[in-house]
Amino acid sequence: MSYDGNLEVVGGAMIRNLKNMEPILMDYSVALSKVLMVDVDIVSRDFIRIAGTGIYENQLGQNITEEAFIYRKAIESKEMQVVSTPREHPLCENCPQKEDCEELFEMCAPIIFEGEVLGVIGLVCFTEAQRNHIVGNLDTYVDFIKHYSDLIAAKVHEFTKNQENLQVIEVLNEIVDKIEEGVLIVNRDSTAAAMNGIAKSILNVSESELSIKLTKLVKTNNRIFNRNEYLLDFNNKAFILAGNMFELNIGDFSKMFIFKDANRLKEEIFTLSSTKNSKGLDKIIGNSTQVMEVKRNAKAVAKLQSTVFIGGESGTGKELFAKALHEESNRSDKPFVAINCGAIPENLIESELFGYVGGAFSGAHPDGKVGKFELASKGTVFLDEIGDLPLYLQVKLLRVIENREVVRLGSNTTVKIDVRLITATNKDLQKMIEDGLFREDLYYRLHVIPLNLPPLRDRGYDIRVLANHFIERYSQVFCKKVNHIDEKFWNVMMTYDWPGNVRELKNTVEFIMSLLDSNGVIGCEHLPSRILHAKKNLHDFKFDTYDLELMERRMIMTALDEFGTNQKSKERVAKELGIGIATLYRKIKKYNISL
């Protein structure tokens, strides 16, 4: 990446930086004055006194153009000037303060950097003792003041480089804050120089933590669409990011990294690819009788305003169903606002749901905040993990449902709302009611229309359908081609219990696709060990009446894989399946099962 802007610092910019260095140059003046026991004066090229000791200390910021005859000569000639008798020197002939001049000796050296005069440093004697001291060691002091002017020039260069970096950061911030991706500027020493707001959010860092070293920013072999995958260690945390690295080479800045959270990007890709040709409940993948029944029920109630309760194990797709219900409803063009009640700290959840007014609590924004219920006006609120809602908030939620109004934290004013409520949980709310952890009256207000999502292990051939869907999507995400899927792979996949349900299946496919090499063949060796070595129970299989023969073939293949294919093993298989050995041979032939 090249940068075409003009950030070269020359002439005037250097002078301005010399003025801005007043505190540093004052320290230099005082130190030099103490060493040489004379007064020190530092003046910019435009004759503004920047630093000084003795009588000059009270004259900082003054323009000395009318009296700086010797300084002007040093600037024009770019050479050291030594004046042993200032009043009699030809340069001072026209000085308006000639008669009142108290200076007995003056020496000045131009401060030069890359051929450009930035200013002048002068040594001034006001007593005979000072003058004699300098004159008696003139050669030594001439060399000393030359080196000191070089030191100041080097310090100005360093200061200017820092200013240049700040200018670059300012320019880059103007740009990167308009980019809807994380942007990280990396120094040559691999520290973070700057980030935009999105990058800080992804990496969870504050402005004060930007100097932390990036201990690892490694490119992997995976590509996610047109981005490379990177592993980043930052602030003692590991991040998987998808982005592109650009060379900067501006000042101390080495690289610019533009990125997204890899998992978030994958979700965006899934959302885009899933919604391209489908909407609402059509996005729900699966043809099993259980899923089809839930979809029919959901379709029937989608356009109603009644509260819907979605039950099901973790990972069964409760939020996906909630979104589908919203898209099928008359509120589909209004907001869908999802809140995970278990993911928000208890002391913040009330303000998240109902909002607050300015000054409601310590740390509250002075302008207050609109709650999720108000944000979802005319739309849908989805409260996931409703079983994690604290008891005191259950009372307030009940009041919101009954009165259709909210009261912001710290306020006495009610705000009318018009939202449809969908809730979900994987907990047994009936048991929680018995244990005094959930209000019974709230339960019945939420449980108006219940939809129960079946676990994946009960959905038969949907396992294969969903896995194929995720394989297709992750082949796009990782830019990998699948040429063949081994049948034994499917055998293991379809006999595993999937305690994490669809979420576990999706994560498993992501793991498999990340390991897939260029031959594009998916086999059992790609499966995580927990799945590959899971104990199978042949009597726990669930049947789908729409595809009984396929399930039967699957069971026979699983049993043969479990017990073997020799004669004794086949007898064991027939016994486990509850059929005769002749029936087993017939079915092996019928289903074309290779041994």
Secondary structure, DSSP 8 states (H G I E B T S, - for coil): ----S-----THHHHHHHHHTHHHHHHHHHHHHHHHTSEEEEEETT-BEEEESGGGGGGTT-B-TTT-HHHHHHHHHTS-EEES-GGGSGGGTT-TTTTT---SEEEEEEEEETTEEEEEEEEEE-SHHHHHHHHHTHHHHHHHHHHHHHHHHHHHHHHHHHHHHHHHHHHHHHHHTTSSSEEEEEETTSBEEEE-HHHHHHHT--GGGTTSB--EEEEEEEEETTEEEEEEEETTEEEEEEEEEEEEEETTEEEEEEEEEHHHHHHHHHHHHHHSS--GGGGS---SHHHHHHHHHHHHHTTS-S-EEEE--TTS-HHHHHHHHHHHSTTTTS-EEEEETTTS-HHHHHHHHHEE-TTSSTT--TT-EE-HHHHTTTSEEEEETGGGS-HHHHHHHHHHHHHSEEE-BT---EEE---EEEEEESS-HHHHHHTTSS-HHHHHHH-SEEEE---GGGSTTHHHHHHHHHHHHHHHHTT----EE-HHHHHHHHHS--TTHHHHHHHHHHHHHHH--TT-EE-GGGS-HHHHT----GGG----GGGHHHHHHHHHHHHHHHH-SSHHHHHHHHHHHT--HHHHHHHHHHTT---
